[in-house]
């Protein structure tokens, strides 16, 4: 693990390395991690962070926030050493242990057993690891047989496994990247209480302001425009208030300076035409004007939100778009069959609910593939499927190739117009899907739905990874969608904004 440099001084003027070497006491409020003017870029045209500086004190709980694609996960990768800064330095206290819970389980670990998955969290073999696994699974409230294969768990269960895989390392610094994604209401409540009670240092990336406000005491805000980190005390609502006050001050200052500049320009022009000594006065006034223009500040730009959009529905369908007569769920790790009679027509929206692990994602996948027993989709219906893991996207495609692939008439102007609504810039168009952040992949997935014009829309946790500023706009588009829709979401505020015609509760009658 990297060590604090000898030049890193404590409040007593003694370097951290000297304190450790000579046995000085390490106070609880010690800074255990510090970024000094750190910059990183993916190639010369793709800067991510620029001259970022911040410190993290022992025992604090900090939120790392910012727009999709701002570079939050890059900050984590820099802390973990997976990426190296282009310039600047990262100082980490000697012997500090760090563990991270990523957003998703990597594909090469999907075929591991639970025991093998946890064994990979350590550099050396851990004997008698089973009791440790039992302890962390209890913390995340998950019953998981140790010989069960990872890919057989639901998205929500995998999210709990990711958290447990970090906790089993008992780190000094815990890094959590979108930990509420895929968790049901009970899972989020359990995680929130755990973090409230957590005694060690924690940094959390999340777009869920309510979740963060429950336990964090400060915010590091990564500005997507400046690529720098802004530091704020308090929760996200304090950040919004402070930013609004700052913008107002900057606008007032600029307005006053603009007024004075204009007045001085008029006076300078007047004196310049007088000739003689008055020209020297005009010259000095112009120098003052230049100084005043330099004093004008760049007003902080707010995060952009996606523009309002409509998902056009396939127009030539008549009658039932889909018919569900039966489905399967998991109960105590065993499959159970149920019957129903649900007919989906145009403008009919179905919400499927149930706890993590009951089989919602499996059901949606089988519906989207047309292989579900007990469900038929009318011939010729185009199915738009939003998967929470984005596995419907080819990560080797560029954004442009991915968007064009779903279009009936491949018109580049139309494609770029749809992309721009989702903050997909001309620079991003040529980027491979695999290089995008998870939030940016989500926006690409929505742009694909707009261009596809589906008759049946199937959405599995569509707010995962998405900046909460975008969520009301997405909710309105789904509320107004004129085709048939099947939705799974654990976010009540999001669902409450969408017209729902019927709810299919998978947990009903299986307790």
CORSULPE-V372504 format. One record per helix or strand of 2 or more residues. SS is the DSSP state (a for helix, b for strand). FROM is the first residue (numbers start at 1). LEN is the number of residues. Records with the same first field share a line. If there is no record, write none. Layout:
BEGIN
SS = FROM-LEN ; FROM-LEN
END
This chain:
BEGIN
a = 16-7 ; 72-9 ; 107-3 ; 114-6 ; 130-10 ; 150-3 ; 155-13 ; 185-13 ; 209-5 ; 236-37 ; 277-19 ; 360-10 ; 399-6 ; 412-10 ; 426-4 ; 433-3 ; 438-15 ; 468-12 ; 492-4
b = 31-11 ; 47-11 ; 61-6 ; 87-6 ; 98-4 ; 173-5 ; 201-5 ; 218-5 ; 229-5 ; 322-10 ; 334-11 ; 349-5 ; 375-3 ; 383-4 ; 456-5 ; 484-5 ; 502-4
END
